[in-house]
Amino acid sequence: MLDMTVTWSGGGQVSHVRDPANGFTGRKVTGTSHISWTVTMGGFTFTADESGQKSLVSEVWKERNGVFFS
């Protein structure tokens, strides 16, 4: 069994992206994230060490593409 919690905190930079060559446009918001997890298997439990976690990239995107690209 896997129990995972992902927490994302927005409030970062908002960027608008337009790529006509690949047919998409969108908006992304950067922020920080934190992941905690526990795995239970065969009588053993493994839990992530949350101290010292480092979030390299945390983004949320809203994208339009294909027939919705404009």
N, C-alpha and C positions, 0 to 999 in steps of 0.2 A: 504494500500500500504506500502511496506517495501522497503526502500532504504538503502543498506548496502555496505560499502567499507572496504575491508581487504587489508592491506598493510603489506608485509613480506619483511624484510631486511636480506639477507643472510650474508655470510662472516664469519660465525661461524665455529665450529669444524665439520670436515667431518669424519664420521665413516662408516666402512664397516662391514656388518653383514652377517653371514652365519649360517643357522639353518637347518642342514640336517634332524633332527628329524621331523620338520614340513615342510620340502621341500621348503625353500625359501632362497634367498640371495639378498642382496641389499646394497644400500648406502643411508645414511641420512646426511642432512646438517642442523645444528641448526642455528637459527637467532632470531631476535626480530620481533614481530608483533604488529599491531595496528588495532583495529576495530572501525569504526564509523557507527552509524545507526540512522535512523529516521523512525517512523511508523506513518502513517496518517490513522485515522479510525473514521468514524462518526463525522466529524467536529473537531476532536481533533488531536493534533500532539504531539508525544512523541519522545524526542531526548536523546541519550545516553550522560551522563556526561563524557566527555573524560578526564577530569583532574583526575589524580590519577589512571588511568588504569594500570594494572600490567599484563604482559604477563608471564604466568607460564612456558609453553613449546611451542616452535614454531619450527617445523621440516618440511622439505620437503623430501620425500622418492622417490627413484627409486628402484623398486623391480622386481625380476624374480621369478616365481614359476611354479609349475605344470610341463608341458612338456618343459618349458623354463629354468627350474632349472638345473644348471650345475656347 
